[in-house]
């Protein structure tokens, strides 16, 4: 599994206010940079932010720096909550739990985010 404890410690990446770059295109550029650098934790963070922006563009959530991720989850219609909940769990384990993931694991997660963003 992706969430098994690894004996290596991942470096912590500092990021300012994630809603500072308000356009998904900004996040997409940063996502590509993180992928090139092999910083998959940061890439997952940008995938998550892109997903939030896509939901906001469809008027399914209202973006706010004060909201928690679970508040966004509660805003969603029930038919979108299950998929978003899975992505939210992955994001929180990787970002806040500082779980390092392999390139192969990242590709699986990246595909899940991409499919969600296309819905």
C-alpha positions in Angstrom: 0.0 0.0 0.0 0.7 3.6 -0.5 0.2 4.5 3.1 2.6 2.1 4.7 5.2 3.7 7.0 8.5 4.2 5.3 11.8 4.5 7.2 13.0 7.4 5.1 12.0 10.9 6.1 10.8 13.2 3.3 12.0 16.8 3.2 9.4 19.4 4.1 8.5 21.8 1.3 7.3 25.2 2.4 4.4 26.7 0.5 2.7 30.0 1.0 -1.1 30.5 0.9 -2.2 27.8 -1.6 -5.0 30.0 -2.9 -2.6 32.8 -3.6 -2.3 31.7 -7.2 -5.9 31.9 -8.1 -5.8 30.5 -11.6 -5.6 26.7 -12.2 -3.0 27.5 -14.9 -0.6 28.7 -12.3 -1.1 25.5 -10.3 -0.6 23.4 -13.5 2.8 25.1 -14.2 3.8 24.4 -10.6 2.6 20.9 -10.8 4.8 20.2 -13.9 7.8 21.7 -12.0 7.2 19.5 -9.0 6.9 16.4 -11.2 10.2 17.3 -13.0 11.9 17.7 -9.6 10.5 14.4 -8.4 8.7 16.2 -5.5 5.5 14.0 -5.7 4.1 15.3 -2.4 4.1 18.8 -3.8 2.7 17.6 -7.1 -0.2 15.9 -5.3 -0.8 19.2 -3.4 -1.1 21.0 -6.8 -3.4 18.3 -8.2 -5.6 18.8 -5.1 -5.7 22.6 -5.6 -6.5 22.2 -9.3 -9.3 19.9 -8.3 -10.7 22.5 -5.9 -10.5 25.2 -8.7 -12.3 22.9 -11.1 -15.1 22.3 -8.5 -15.3 26.1 -7.9 -15.5 26.7 -11.7 -18.6 24.4 -11.7 -20.1 26.3 -8.8 -19.9 23.2 -6.6 -17.7 24.8 -3.9 -16.8 28.4 -2.9 -13.1 28.8 -2.5 -11.9 30.4 0.7 -8.5 30.4 2.5 -10.4 30.0 5.8 -12.2 26.8 4.9 -11.0 23.3 5.8 -10.8 20.5 3.3 -13.7 18.8 5.0 -15.8 21.9 4.7 -15.3 21.7 0.9 -16.3 18.0 1.1 -19.5 18.9 2.9 -20.3 21.5 0.2 -20.3 19.0 -2.6 -23.4 17.2 -3.9 -23.5 13.6 -2.6 -22.7 12.2 -6.1 -19.2 13.9 -6.0 -18.4 13.3 -2.3 -17.1 9.7 -2.6 -14.6 10.4 -5.3 -13.5 13.7 -3.7 -13.2 12.0 -0.3 -10.8 9.4 -1.7 -8.6 12.2 -3.2 -8.8 14.2 0.0 -7.6 11.3 2.0 -4.6 10.7 -0.4 -3.7 14.4 -0.3 -3.9 14.6 3.5 -1.8 11.5 4.0 0.9 12.6 1.6 0.9 16.3 2.4 0.2 16.5 6.1 1.4 13.0 7.0 4.6 13.7 5.0 4.3 10.2 3.4 6.8 9.9 0.6 5.6 8.0 -2.4 7.3 6.4 -5.3 7.1 7.4 -8.9 4.8 4.4 -9.7 2.5 5.3 -6.8 2.5 8.9 -7.9 1.4 7.9 -11.4 -1.6 6.0 -10.0 -2.6 8.9 -7.8 -2.0 11.4 -10.6 -4.3 9.4 -12.9 -7.0 9.4 -10.2 -6.8 13.2 -9.9 -6.9 13.6 -13.7 -10.0 11.4 -14.0 -11.7 13.4 -11.2 -10.9 16.7 -12.8 -12.4 15.6 -16.1 -15.8 14.8 -14.6 
